[in-house]
């Protein structure tokens, strides 16, 4: 599935303090030039950017996709060696599910309205787009018997299509919008070729005729079934997001609960000899689950976040957002807080994070076009403003009770009243605003498309170009607490200090473990800022491309 507009509570928050951050080895290749800073690693890089769709390839290996960075991983099931099959720079965006024709060709979905693409991937890992303009392609399955390819849309539109595997013919609509509340990852009845679709929205398992779209219920009273595969025994296997794993006969008469896993499950794959693998989006790992009724399972890879979208420090504690939840980062580990974007309670996706008033944090949601505020301690939250156009960054002026939001899609910065959510455009005509900082009643705006920084008075008025060229492509921007700016050049992989009064640019560090990418390949493509936070004392926290967090501590 992915990316749900909101989520259920996970578990109690672990209150840890950043003062005891583990000092681990520095990222390879990174060099600190400014001797005033001491580099340490808060949490080291993790294995996968979430784990979503899964399939068994014709070579017998397990292939899994990652919405967090668009990659696909091949896992040798004999050795568990994991190698990157589709790389993050190949233009596969938010890949949610994958299927195989058994002969070396794969098909994958790029989900959410940000992407709306379907890909054919050859044996070398090269992609071709075979469908565009879909609302939220999610589940995908190739029928090896008939050669037909189908997809479901999840959360947005909620349709079912048949696709031409060559990409020549237009998608054929089988099930109209919202007929099935939330159709998820699916498979086929091997005898009838019907689609067997779990409905996350109603908890039902459905049978859908591939030609007429006629729907028949098979079973009900499940809780958020998120994907389904039919095993070699001609029974349906499926996980629930909450962690339960079930086996169901295709007539619905028998059902068995096979295991209870940690929550945040996403998809599954079954080998020809009946080995069952379940993926976790929340914890970025793969489980192997016994099918003998013992309830046993193994965690095959170390757990981690799906992808980092923001970092902040609040009350001495490092917090990160990872697209599905807010986590703490401390002593080399991540731990969940109670802010989780779980589909059942409507919380906006945590696609960034900044410090907020009191015990709260704030974040933008560029998928659902909202700004929200919430408390990591108790999980309470509320949307502040909606109807935005791809908000990717937010900064707060606490003294004035104002938020300033970078709307990448609209090319503007919008001022939002924190008390009532009232909006007004502050700066317009921007070219991909991606990061913001406030210094001395002046707003600084990094423009991604033109690789420059603009500035504008908070009181209103025209913006002007402040810096260009020398700062490279700025993917993150922050005030340093002393009248200066810290910027991340994501192409040059440099960390820069900028003195706005002297227009002096100095290098803090280079060889940063960061990367840059655009989500989507059409005119609605959007970029996201690199996770960066600078404390009032000048300490710098940076999220890495490998989903770790590093600190550059300023000598005092």
SELUM-887941 format. One record per residue (C-alpha): residue in three letters; x, y, z. Coordinates in pm, 1 decimal, decimal comma. Last residue first. Layout:
<recs>
- residu; east; north; up
- ALA; X; Y; Z .
...
</recs>
This chain:
<recs>
- residu; east; north; up
- UNK; 3195,1; 2644,8; 2300,7 .
- UNK; 3295,9; 2409,9; 2020,9 .
- UNK; 3018,3; 2350,6; 1768,9 .
- UNK; 2888,8; 1995,0; 1747,8 .
- UNK; 2845,8; 1853,8; 1399,2 .
- UNK; 2588,2; 1577,8; 1438,0 .
- UNK; 2497,5; 1288,7; 1210,0 .
- UNK; 2164,8; 1111,7; 1157,7 .
- UNK; 2113,3; 795,4; 952,4 .
- UNK; 1863,3; 716,9; 678,7 .
- UNK; 2118,1; 620,9; 410,0 .
- UNK; 2083,9; 955,9; 235,3 .
- UNK; 2185,2; 1117,6; 562,2 .
- UNK; 1985,0; 1335,3; 801,1 .
- UNK; 2183,0; 1629,7; 934,6 .
- UNK; 2207,9; 1784,1; 1280,1 .
- UNK; 2414,5; 2100,4; 1330,6 .
- UNK; 2505,9; 2251,8; 1667,9 .
- UNK; 2496,7; 2633,6; 1655,6 .
- UNK; 2383,7; 2713,2; 2010,4 .
- UNK; 2031,4; 2800,3; 1889,3 .
- UNK; 2021,5; 2453,8; 1733,5 .
- UNK; 2066,8; 2386,3; 1362,7 .
- UNK; 1841,2; 2131,3; 1196,2 .
- UNK; 1869,1; 1967,3; 855,0 .
- UNK; 1675,0; 1692,0; 675,0 .
- UNK; 1737,0; 1743,6; 300,5 .
- UNK; 1446,5; 1924,5; 139,9 .
- UNK; 1196,1; 1753,0; -88,9 .
- UNK; 1151,9; 1788,8; -462,6 .
- UNK; 829,7; 1783,0; -663,2 .
- UNK; 723,7; 1676,1; -1010,1 .
- UNK; 384,3; 1816,6; -1117,6 .
- UNK; 510,8; 1887,7; -1470,5 .
- UNK; 582,1; 1517,4; -1517,5 .
- UNK; 862,7; 1285,6; -1407,8 .
- UNK; 775,7; 1216,1; -1044,8 .
- UNK; 975,6; 1276,8; -728,0 .
- UNK; 1296,2; 1469,8; -799,2 .
- UNK; 1620,4; 1357,5; -639,3 .
- UNK; 1922,1; 1470,6; -440,9 .
- UNK; 2162,0; 1283,7; -217,2 .
- UNK; 2335,0; 1329,8; 117,6 .
- UNK; 2635,4; 1165,1; 285,7 .
- UNK; 2830,9; 1494,9; 289,4 .
- UNK; 3165,8; 1488,8; 109,6 .
- UNK; 3224,8; 1843,9; 229,2 .
- UNK; 3228,0; 2027,2; 560,3 .
- UNK; 3202,1; 2377,6; 708,3 .
- UNK; 3290,3; 2575,8; 395,7 .
- UNK; 3264,9; 2952,8; 421,9 .
- UNK; 3044,8; 3199,0; 233,8 .
- UNK; 3074,9; 3569,3; 318,5 .
- UNK; 2798,1; 3804,7; 209,3 .
- UNK; 2916,7; 4036,4; 489,5 .
- UNK; 2571,5; 4093,4; 637,5 .
- UNK; 2416,6; 3761,7; 535,0 .
- UNK; 2706,7; 3552,7; 674,3 .
- UNK; 2665,1; 3215,9; 507,8 .
- UNK; 2796,3; 2885,5; 644,0 .
- UNK; 2813,9; 2595,5; 400,4 .
- UNK; 2779,1; 2218,2; 415,3 .
- UNK; 2882,6; 2061,9; 85,9 .
- UNK; 2754,0; 1763,3; -111,2 .
- UNK; 2824,1; 1949,8; -437,1 .
- UNK; 2482,4; 1842,7; -565,6 .
- UNK; 2298,5; 1867,2; -233,3 .
- UNK; 2447,7; 2201,6; -131,5 .
- UNK; 2336,9; 2217,4; 232,3 .
- UNK; 2300,2; 2562,5; 385,9 .
- UNK; 2368,4; 2712,9; 730,0 .
- UNK; 2271,0; 3075,3; 779,5 .
- UNK; 2396,9; 3353,7; 1004,0 .
- UNK; 2255,0; 3591,8; 1265,2 .
- UNK; 2376,7; 3396,0; 1565,9 .
- UNK; 2110,4; 3126,3; 1600,6 .
- UNK; 2241,4; 2932,9; 1300,0 .
- UNK; 1935,9; 2990,3; 1082,2 .
- UNK; 1858,1; 2696,6; 856,0 .
- UNK; 1858,9; 2597,9; 488,1 .
- UNK; 1833,5; 2264,6; 309,8 .
- UNK; 1845,5; 2150,9; -52,8 .
- UNK; 2060,3; 2434,7; -184,7 .
- UNK; 2189,6; 2365,3; -533,9 .
- UNK; 2531,8; 2531,2; -557,5 .
- UNK; 2592,7; 2809,5; -306,1 .
- UNK; 2843,3; 2989,5; -528,4 .
- UNK; 2597,6; 3007,3; -819,6 .
- UNK; 2332,2; 3224,1; -653,4 .
- UNK; 2290,0; 3446,1; -348,8 .
- UNK; 2038,4; 3706,4; -230,3 .
- UNK; 1799,9; 3728,3; -523,0 .
- UNK; 1521,9; 3966,1; -430,7 .
- UNK; 1177,6; 3938,8; -275,3 .
- UNK; 917,6; 4211,4; -300,5 .
- UNK; 725,8; 4334,2; -0,9 .
- UNK; 579,4; 4201,1; 319,9 .
- UNK; 654,9; 4249,0; 689,0 .
- UNK; 858,5; 3930,1; 679,1 .
- UNK; 1103,7; 4105,4; 449,0 .
- UNK; 1213,6; 3891,0; 152,8 .
- UNK; 1524,6; 3693,4; 64,5 .
- UNK; 1616,6; 3471,7; -228,7 .
- UNK; 1862,6; 3182,8; -240,1 .
- UNK; 1971,6; 3019,7; -565,5 .
- UNK; 1972,1; 2693,7; -753,9 .
- UNK; 1715,9; 2786,8; -1019,5 .
- UNK; 1497,0; 2479,4; -981,3 .
- UNK; 1551,0; 2434,1; -608,4 .
- UNK; 1480,4; 2784,0; -483,3 .
- UNK; 1609,8; 2835,8; -127,7 .
- UNK; 1415,0; 3106,4; 55,7 .
- UNK; 1546,7; 3341,4; 324,1 .
- UNK; 1287,4; 3533,2; 525,5 .
- UNK; 1402,8; 3850,0; 696,2 .
- UNK; 1285,9; 3965,5; 1038,0 .
- UNK; 1638,5; 3924,8; 1178,0 .
- UNK; 1704,1; 3574,2; 1039,7 .
- UNK; 1425,7; 3338,3; 925,7 .
- UNK; 1500,6; 3022,2; 728,1 .
- UNK; 1322,3; 2838,8; 446,8 .
- UNK; 1375,2; 2539,3; 216,7 .
- UNK; 1226,5; 2404,8; -108,8 .
- UNK; 1086,1; 2692,7; -311,4 .
- UNK; 1057,9; 2563,0; -670,4 .
- UNK; 1097,0; 2872,2; -884,8 .
- UNK; 930,9; 3152,0; -689,7 .
- UNK; 672,7; 3389,0; -837,2 .
- UNK; 505,2; 3468,1; -506,4 .
- UNK; 618,0; 3578,3; -159,5 .
- UNK; 377,9; 3634,2; 131,4 .
- UNK; 61,1; 3465,4; 11,1 .
- UNK; -203,4; 3475,2; 286,9 .
- UNK; -345,9; 3199,4; 500,1 .
- UNK; -566,3; 3182,8; 812,3 .
- UNK; -495,3; 2867,1; 1013,0 .
- UNK; -666,6; 2998,0; 1327,7 .
- UNK; -397,8; 3025,0; 1594,8 .
- UNK; -86,6; 2949,2; 1389,5 .
- UNK; -168,1; 3219,8; 1136,0 .
- UNK; -24,7; 3097,6; 808,7 .
- UNK; 205,5; 3294,0; 576,3 .
- UNK; 246,9; 3138,7; 233,5 .
- UNK; 571,6; 3116,1; 37,6 .
- UNK; 522,2; 3073,8; -335,6 .
- UNK; 591,5; 2862,7; -640,5 .
- UNK; 249,0; 2699,9; -629,5 .
- UNK; 373,5; 2341,2; -645,5 .
- UNK; 668,3; 2398,6; -412,5 .
- UNK; 457,4; 2566,8; -146,7 .
- UNK; 719,1; 2677,6; 107,2 .
- UNK; 530,0; 2752,1; 428,6 .
- UNK; 585,2; 3037,7; 671,8 .
- UNK; 419,4; 2994,6; 1008,4 .
- UNK; 312,2; 3280,8; 1231,4 .
- UNK; 249,4; 3319,6; 1602,6 .
- UNK; 437,3; 3650,5; 1603,7 .
- UNK; 698,4; 3559,1; 1863,2 .
- UNK; 708,8; 3197,7; 1747,0 .
- UNK; 810,6; 3279,4; 1390,4 .
- UNK; 790,8; 2927,0; 1254,9 .
- UNK; 947,0; 2761,9; 950,5 .
- UNK; 781,8; 2517,4; 710,3 .
- UNK; 902,5; 2308,0; 420,1 .
- UNK; 758,2; 2087,2; 145,8 .
- UNK; 405,3; 2221,4; 95,8 .
- UNK; 279,1; 2070,0; -232,1 .
- UNK; 1,9; 2316,9; -316,2 .
- UNK; -194,1; 2406,4; -2,2 .
- UNK; -563,5; 2338,7; 49,8 .
- UNK; -513,3; 2256,9; 415,8 .
- UNK; -421,5; 2443,5; 732,6 .
- UNK; -361,1; 2362,1; 1098,1 .
- UNK; -431,9; 1988,1; 1094,8 .
- UNK; -460,1; 1844,4; 1445,2 .
- UNK; -255,0; 1610,1; 1658,8 .
- UNK; -258,5; 1407,6; 1979,9 .
- UNK; -5,1; 1125,6; 1995,9 .
- UNK; 57,3; 1152,4; 2371,1 .
- UNK; 427,6; 1233,0; 2398,2 .
- UNK; 492,8; 1311,7; 2031,5 .
- UNK; 246,7; 1604,3; 2045,3 .
- UNK; 105,3; 1722,4; 1715,2 .
- UNK; 76,0; 2005,9; 1463,3 .
- UNK; -25,8; 1980,9; 1099,7 .
- UNK; 27,0; 2154,5; 765,4 .
- UNK; -165,0; 2021,3; 466,3 .
- UNK; -137,4; 1936,8; 97,3 .
- UNK; -234,4; 1567,3; 126,8 .
- UNK; 79,7; 1448,8; -50,1 .
- UNK; 301,3; 1743,7; 45,1 .
- UNK; 235,2; 1696,9; 418,0 .
- UNK; 415,5; 1964,5; 620,2 .
- UNK; 518,3; 1928,4; 987,2 .
- UNK; 489,4; 2089,0; 1327,0 .
- UNK; 606,0; 1968,8; 1668,7 .
- UNK; 439,3; 2000,4; 2006,8 .
- UNK; 551,6; 1995,8; 2369,8 .
- UNK; 505,0; 2371,1; 2405,7 .
- UNK; 505,7; 2551,7; 2071,1 .
- UNK; 659,0; 2377,1; 1771,4 .
- UNK; 999,2; 2242,6; 1669,0 .
- UNK; 1019,3; 2144,6; 1304,1 .
- UNK; 941,0; 1822,1; 1116,2 .
- UNK; 914,5; 1697,2; 758,1 .
- UNK; 692,6; 1470,4; 550,3 .
- UNK; 496,5; 1343,1; 850,0 .
- UNK; 182,3; 1235,9; 664,0 .
- UNK; -136,9; 1402,8; 785,2 .
- UNK; -322,8; 1215,7; 1062,6 .
- UNK; -661,0; 1080,1; 957,5 .
- UNK; -737,1; 827,3; 1229,9 .
- UNK; -762,3; 491,7; 1057,1 .
- UNK; -490,9; 542,1; 797,9 .
- UNK; -203,2; 564,0; 1044,0 .
- UNK; 31,9; 862,0; 1026,1 .
- UNK; 195,7; 786,5; 1360,7 .
- UNK; 267,4; 1034,0; 1636,9 .
- UNK; 301,7; 815,6; 1945,7 .
- UNK; 680,1; 808,5; 1935,1 .
- UNK; 877,4; 530,4; 1771,8 .
- UNK; 1238,6; 451,7; 1865,5 .
- UNK; 1547,4; 493,9; 1650,0 .
- UNK; 1885,8; 363,9; 1763,4 .
- UNK; 2250,9; 460,1; 1793,5 .
- UNK; 2221,4; 590,8; 2146,9 .
- UNK; 1946,3; 832,3; 2042,0 .
- UNK; 1709,0; 915,0; 1760,6 .
- UNK; 1343,1; 957,7; 1854,8 .
- UNK; 1078,7; 880,2; 1595,0 .
- UNK; 791,8; 1069,5; 1429,4 .
- UNK; 582,2; 854,2; 1197,5 .
- UNK; 492,1; 751,3; 841,8 .
- UNK; 702,5; 974,2; 617,7 .
- UNK; 1018,3; 937,2; 832,4 .
- UNK; 1020,6; 1230,2; 1070,2 .
- UNK; 1312,5; 1264,5; 1307,8 .
- UNK; 1341,9; 1375,7; 1670,0 .
- UNK; 1664,2; 1439,9; 1862,6 .
- UNK; 1603,3; 1512,6; 2231,6 .
- UNK; 1757,3; 1801,7; 2423,3 .
- UNK; 1417,7; 1961,7; 2488,2 .
- UNK; 1340,0; 1949,5; 2116,1 .
- UNK; 1594,3; 1882,9; 1844,1 .
- UNK; 1478,9; 1860,3; 1483,1 .
- UNK; 1511,0; 1627,5; 1184,9 .
- UNK; 1314,2; 1588,5; 862,8 .
- UNK; 1208,9; 1357,1; 579,5 .
- UNK; 1406,3; 1045,4; 666,9 .
- UNK; 1311,7; 729,2; 481,9 .
- UNK; 1147,2; 398,4; 578,6 .
- UNK; 1295,4; 392,1; 928,4 .
- UNK; 1510,6; 103,2; 1055,1 .
- UNK; 1507,9; -263,4; 1149,4 .
- UNK; 1799,9; -499,5; 1099,4 .
- UNK; 1733,0; -770,5; 838,9 .
- UNK; 1580,2; -1120,9; 836,5 .
- UNK; 1339,5; -1099,3; 1128,6 .
- UNK; 1225,7; -1457,4; 1180,3 .
- UNK; 874,7; -1590,8; 1240,1 .
- UNK; 703,4; -1856,2; 1451,5 .
- UNK; 327,3; -1884,7; 1490,6 .
- UNK; 351,3; -2263,9; 1502,6 .
- UNK; 70,8; -2308,1; 1249,8 .
- UNK; 292,1; -2478,6; 992,4 .
- UNK; 315,4; -2170,8; 767,8 .
- UNK; 628,8; -2025,0; 930,4 .
- UNK; 685,1; -1656,3; 861,8 .
- UNK; 1000,9; -1502,9; 713,9 .
- UNK; 1012,5; -1134,5; 801,3 .
- UNK; 1156,0; -853,7; 589,3 .
- UNK; 1277,0; -517,0; 720,6 .
- UNK; 1219,4; -143,4; 693,9 .
- UNK; 1046,6; -98,7; 1032,7 .
- UNK; 735,0; 88,9; 920,1 .
- UNK; 720,8; -49,0; 568,7 .
- UNK; 750,9; -409,2; 681,3 .
- UNK; 761,5; -692,8; 428,6 .
- UNK; 631,6; -1047,0; 474,9 .
- UNK; 802,7; -1357,3; 331,5 .
- UNK; 638,4; -1700,4; 313,0 .
- UNK; 826,1; -2011,1; 200,6 .
- UNK; 579,5; -2242,3; 23,9 .
- UNK; 792,0; -2447,8; -216,2 .
- UNK; 703,1; -2228,0; -514,6 .
- UNK; 804,3; -1923,4; -311,9 .
- UNK; 557,1; -1686,9; -147,2 .
- UNK; 577,4; -1307,2; -144,9 .
- UNK; 436,4; -1044,4; 89,1 .
- UNK; 325,2; -686,1; 138,9 .
- UNK; 296,1; -391,8; 379,2 .
- UNK; 330,9; -463,5; 749,2 .
- UNK; 339,6; -168,9; 992,4 .
- UNK; 266,1; -350,5; 1316,5 .
- UNK; 499,8; -608,8; 1475,4 .
- UNK; 417,2; -967,6; 1376,4 .
- UNK; 139,0; -1196,8; 1496,2 .
- UNK; 148,3; -1529,2; 1315,6 .
- UNK; -41,5; -1787,6; 1111,0 .
- UNK; -402,7; -1695,6; 1182,2 .
- UNK; -605,2; -1957,6; 1003,2 .
- UNK; -914,4; -1923,4; 785,8 .
- UNK; -1147,7; -2180,7; 639,3 .
- UNK; -1472,6; -2133,9; 447,0 .
- UNK; -1376,0; -1833,0; 239,7 .
- UNK; -1405,7; -2017,6; -92,6 .
- UNK; -1046,8; -1920,1; -172,5 .
- UNK; -925,7; -2078,0; 150,3 .
- UNK; -768,3; -1824,7; 383,6 .
- UNK; -425,3; -1796,2; 547,6 .
- UNK; -366,5; -1503,0; 781,4 .
- UNK; -86,4; -1279,5; 913,5 .
- UNK; -155,1; -1031,7; 1195,8 .
- UNK; 75,8; -729,5; 1226,1 .
- UNK; -152,2; -423,6; 1252,8 .
- UNK; -115,7; -354,9; 880,0 .
- UNK; -286,2; -688,2; 816,2 .
- UNK; -96,9; -959,7; 633,5 .
- UNK; -226,0; -1188,4; 357,5 .
- UNK; -206,5; -1546,3; 236,1 .
- UNK; -472,8; -1685,5; 2,9 .
- UNK; -488,3; -2060,3; -51,1 .
- UNK; -417,9; -2248,4; -373,3 .
- UNK; -157,0; -2473,1; -201,3 .
- UNK; 114,0; -2312,7; -417,7 .
- UNK; 29,2; -1982,2; -248,2 .
- UNK; -210,5; -1707,4; -347,0 .
- UNK; -79,8; -1361,5; -255,9 .
- UNK; -251,7; -1078,8; -70,1 .
- UNK; -183,3; -722,4; 42,1 .
- UNK; -293,3; -473,9; 311,0 .
- UNK; -568,2; -642,7; 510,9 .
- UNK; -684,9; -359,3; 741,4 .
- UNK; -869,2; -554,0; 1012,8 .
- UNK; -1052,9; -865,9; 892,6 .
- UNK; -1424,7; -909,2; 941,8 .
- UNK; -1498,5; -1036,7; 589,5 .
- UNK; -1467,5; -1332,0; 353,6 .
- UNK; -1515,6; -1418,3; -14,5 .
- UNK; -1720,3; -1122,9; -136,8 .
- UNK; -1816,3; -1118,9; -506,0 .
- UNK; -1737,3; -834,7; -745,6 .
- UNK; -1815,9; -816,3; -1118,3 .
- UNK; -1543,5; -625,6; -1305,1 .
- UNK; -1661,4; -774,7; -1634,2 .
- UNK; -1337,0; -909,3; -1779,9 .
- UNK; -1106,5; -959,2; -1480,8 .
- UNK; -1390,0; -1089,3; -1257,0 .
- UNK; -1322,3; -964,5; -904,1 .
- UNK; -1322,3; -1185,1; -590,9 .
- UNK; -1308,2; -992,9; -265,0 .
- UNK; -1150,0; -1024,2; 79,5 .
- UNK; -1318,9; -786,8; 323,5 .
- UNK; -1174,5; -562,3; 593,8 .
- UNK; -1380,2; -265,3; 475,2 .
- UNK; -1115,1; -6,8; 384,2 .
- UNK; -820,2; -241,0; 345,0 .
- UNK; -1008,5; -430,2; 77,1 .
- UNK; -811,4; -745,1; -8,4 .
- UNK; -834,2; -841,7; -376,9 .
- UNK; -848,7; -1189,2; -531,3 .
- UNK; -851,6; -1119,8; -905,9 .
- UNK; -1029,1; -1394,9; -1097,9 .
- UNK; -805,7; -1618,6; -1311,4 .
- UNK; -1058,4; -1904,1; -1262,7 .
- UNK; -832,6; -2193,7; -1152,5 .
- UNK; -520,4; -2010,3; -1033,0 .
- UNK; -729,9; -1753,7; -843,4 .
- UNK; -520,3; -1444,7; -898,4 .
- UNK; -326,3; -1203,2; -674,3 .
- UNK; -372,9; -876,4; -487,0 .
- UNK; -211,9; -565,8; -333,5 .
- UNK; -481,7; -327,1; -208,4 .
- UNK; -830,7; -209,2; -295,8 .
- UNK; -938,8; 72,3; -57,8 .
- UNK; -1316,1; 142,7; -56,4 .
- UNK; -1406,3; -95,6; -343,3 .
- UNK; -1661,6; 85,2; -557,5 .
- UNK; -1451,8; 392,4; -472,5 .
- UNK; -1381,2; 476,1; -837,2 .
- UNK; -1499,4; 225,4; -1101,2 .
- UNK; -1371,0; -132,1; -1130,0 .
- UNK; -1238,8; -263,9; -1463,1 .
- UNK; -1094,9; 46,1; -1630,0 .
- UNK; -873,8; -38,3; -1928,6 .
- UNK; -531,5; 131,7; -1933,2 .
- UNK; -439,3; 277,0; -2275,6 .
- UNK; -274,3; 48,6; -2527,7 .
- UNK; 93,4; 64,7; -2621,9 .
- UNK; 249,3; 19,0; -2277,2 .
- UNK; 392,6; -322,1; -2359,8 .
- UNK; 234,5; -487,4; -2053,7 .
- UNK; -103,3; -338,1; -2158,3 .
- UNK; -273,9; -253,5; -1832,9 .
- UNK; -595,7; -380,0; -1673,3 .
- UNK; -731,9; -136,4; -1420,5 .
- UNK; -887,3; -133,0; -1071,4 .
- UNK; -998,6; 191,8; -906,0 .
- UNK; -956,4; 335,1; -557,0 .
- UNK; -957,0; 702,7; -667,4 .
- UNK; -694,6; 798,2; -403,4 .
- UNK; -654,1; 565,0; -106,3 .
- UNK; -514,9; 277,6; -318,9 .
- UNK; -528,1; 227,1; -693,6 .
- UNK; -522,4; -132,5; -812,1 .
- UNK; -320,4; -276,0; -1099,6 .
- UNK; -355,5; -554,8; -1358,0 .
- UNK; -133,4; -728,4; -1615,8 .
- UNK; -239,2; -1010,1; -1849,1 .
- UNK; -4,5; -1279,6; -1982,4 .
- UNK; -273,7; -1544,6; -1931,3 .
- UNK; -92,5; -1808,0; -1724,9 .
- UNK; 179,5; -1580,9; -1584,2 .
- UNK; -79,8; -1336,3; -1452,7 .
- UNK; 113,1; -1017,8; -1375,3 .
- UNK; 18,9; -837,6; -1053,6 .
- UNK; 25,6; -478,5; -935,1 .
- UNK; -96,8; -315,3; -613,8 .
- UNK; -49,2; 61,8; -588,3 .
- UNK; -127,6; 297,8; -870,4 .
- UNK; -236,3; 629,6; -714,3 .
- UNK; -413,1; 863,9; -954,4 .
- UNK; -300,5; 731,7; -1290,6 .
- UNK; -152,7; 985,0; -1531,8 .
- UNK; 112,1; 762,5; -1683,4 .
- UNK; 140,1; 401,3; -1801,3 .
- UNK; 416,1; 190,9; -1961,0 .
- UNK; 719,5; 384,5; -1830,1 .
- UNK; 1036,2; 193,6; -1920,0 .
- UNK; 1288,7; 88,6; -1656,2 .
- UNK; 1637,3; -62,2; -1662,8 .
- UNK; 1713,9; -321,7; -1393,6 .
- UNK; 1928,5; -545,8; -1614,9 .
- UNK; 1654,7; -809,5; -1642,1 .
- UNK; 1409,6; -549,6; -1769,6 .
- UNK; 1181,2; -324,2; -1567,8 .
- UNK; 834,5; -225,1; -1692,0 .
- UNK; 708,0; 75,1; -1498,1 .
- UNK; 371,3; 216,2; -1390,6 .
- UNK; 326,3; 586,1; -1316,9 .
- UNK; 96,5; 799,6; -1099,9 .
- UNK; 379,1; 1005,4; -946,7 .
- UNK; 281,3; 1282,1; -705,9 .
- UNK; -77,4; 1152,6; -700,1 .
- UNK; 51,7; 860,8; -490,5 .
- UNK; 217,1; 543,3; -629,5 .
- UNK; 492,3; 452,8; -871,2 .
- UNK; 399,2; 93,7; -955,6 .
- UNK; 631,9; -187,5; -1066,6 .
- UNK; 646,9; -447,9; -1343,8 .
- UNK; 927,7; -702,4; -1375,4 .
- UNK; 1085,4; -887,9; -1666,5 .
- UNK; 1329,0; -1177,2; -1621,7 .
- UNK; 1117,8; -1467,9; -1739,2 .
- UNK; 896,1; -1525,5; -1434,1 .
- UNK; 658,4; -1247,5; -1541,8 .
- UNK; 738,7; -1068,8; -1216,8 .
- UNK; 543,6; -834,7; -990,2 .
- UNK; 631,7; -522,4; -791,1 .
- UNK; 459,2; -286,5; -550,6 .
- UNK; 511,9; 59,6; -404,2 .
- UNK; 780,7; 231,9; -606,6 .
- UNK; 782,4; 596,3; -492,9 .
- UNK; 952,9; 707,0; -816,7 .
- UNK; 1155,1; 502,6; -1066,3 .
- UNK; 1373,5; 758,1; -1241,8 .
- UNK; 1701,4; 565,7; -1249,9 .
- UNK; 1882,9; 767,7; -979,2 .
- UNK; 1766,6; 557,3; -683,8 .
- UNK; 1907,4; 234,1; -832,5 .
- UNK; 1707,3; -67,9; -947,3 .
- UNK; 1866,9; -404,2; -858,8 .
- UNK; 2048,3; -307,4; -537,5 .
- UNK; 2195,6; -615,3; -376,0 .
- UNK; 2087,0; -808,4; -64,7 .
- UNK; 2269,7; -1127,9; 35,6 .
- UNK; 2021,0; -1346,0; 224,7 .
- UNK; 2249,7; -1644,7; 145,9 .
- UNK; 1999,6; -1895,4; 10,3 .
- UNK; 1714,1; -1651,6; -45,1 .
- UNK; 1928,5; -1418,3; -255,6 .
- UNK; 1763,1; -1079,9; -204,8 .
- UNK; 1728,2; -840,6; -499,5 .
- UNK; 1649,4; -482,0; -395,9 .
- UNK; 1441,7; -226,2; -586,2 .
- UNK; 1493,6; 146,8; -539,3 .
- UNK; 1244,7; 432,3; -549,8 .
- UNK; 1395,9; 608,1; -245,5 .
- UNK; 1136,1; 580,0; 32,7 .
- UNK; 885,5; 378,8; -169,6 .
- UNK; 1114,3; 76,3; -146,9 .
- UNK; 1069,4; -230,7; -363,0 .
- UNK; 1139,4; -597,6; -288,8 .
- UNK; 1268,4; -878,9; -512,2 .
- UNK; 1309,8; -1227,0; -360,4 .
- UNK; 1531,3; -1457,8; -564,0 .
- UNK; 1413,2; -1772,6; -742,3 .
- UNK; 1570,4; -1675,7; -1076,2 .
- UNK; 1227,1; -1620,4; -1230,4 .
- UNK; 1169,4; -1355,7; -968,5 .
- UNK; 972,2; -1395,8; -646,4 .
- UNK; 774,3; -1083,4; -562,1 .
- UNK; 757,3; -812,7; -297,2 .
- UNK; 596,7; -472,7; -253,1 .
- UNK; 702,3; -248,8; 36,0 .
- UNK; 1019,8; -236,4; 241,3 .
- UNK; 1119,8; 92,4; 405,1 .
- UNK; 1426,5; 275,4; 277,3 .
- UNK; 1650,6; -23,5; 342,9 .
- UNK; 1968,9; -114,7; 530,6 .
- UNK; 2013,5; 158,0; 789,2 .
- UNK; 2273,1; 433,6; 821,5 .
- UNK; 2419,8; 503,2; 1164,0 .
- UNK; 2230,5; 684,9; 1438,4 .
- UNK; 2374,2; 981,6; 1631,2 .
- UNK; 2701,1; 985,0; 1437,6 .
- UNK; 2970,4; 1225,9; 1547,7 .
- UNK; 3159,8; 1520,0; 1399,6 .
- UNK; 3332,3; 1785,2; 1609,6 .
- UNK; 3303,6; 2140,0; 1477,5 .
- UNK; 3531,2; 2440,5; 1539,0 .
- UNK; 3786,9; 2298,2; 1298,6 .
- UNK; 3585,1; 2403,7; 994,5 .
- UNK; 3690,3; 2163,2; 720,8 .
- UNK; 3500,7; 1854,0; 831,9 .
- UNK; 3553,2; 1583,1; 568,8 .
- UNK; 3301,5; 1316,8; 474,1 .
- UNK; 3439,5; 1035,5; 259,9 .
- UNK; 3312,7; 752,2; 477,7 .
- UNK; 3048,5; 865,1; 733,0 .
- UNK; 3205,2; 928,9; 1074,9 .
- UNK; 3245,2; 631,0; 1308,3 .
- UNK; 3013,8; 624,0; 1608,8 .
- UNK; 2966,3; 859,1; 1901,5 .
- UNK; 2639,9; 744,3; 2062,0 .
- UNK; 2420,0; 1030,5; 2174,3 .
- UNK; 2396,6; 1061,4; 2553,8 .
- UNK; 2302,7; 1431,3; 2554,6 .
- UNK; 2037,1; 1347,1; 2297,5 .
- UNK; 1803,8; 1240,2; 2577,8 .
- UNK; 1560,2; 948,9; 2561,6 .
- UNK; 1188,6; 942,2; 2631,2 .
- UNK; 1060,3; 621,8; 2471,9 .
- UNK; 712,2; 692,0; 2342,3 .
- UNK; 441,5; 434,2; 2400,8 .
- UNK; 328,7; 228,3; 2102,6 .
- UNK; 187,8; 259,0; 1753,5 .
- UNK; -120,1; 481,9; 1728,7 .
- UNK; -303,8; 452,1; 1399,6 .
- UNK; -227,5; 638,0; 1075,1 .
- UNK; -281,3; 901,9; 803,9 .
- UNK; -307,7; 973,6; 432,0 .
- UNK; -164,1; 633,3; 348,2 .
- UNK; 133,1; 626,2; 109,3 .
- UNK; 152,5; 347,4; 27,3 .
- UNK; 0,0; 0,0; 0,0 .
</recs>
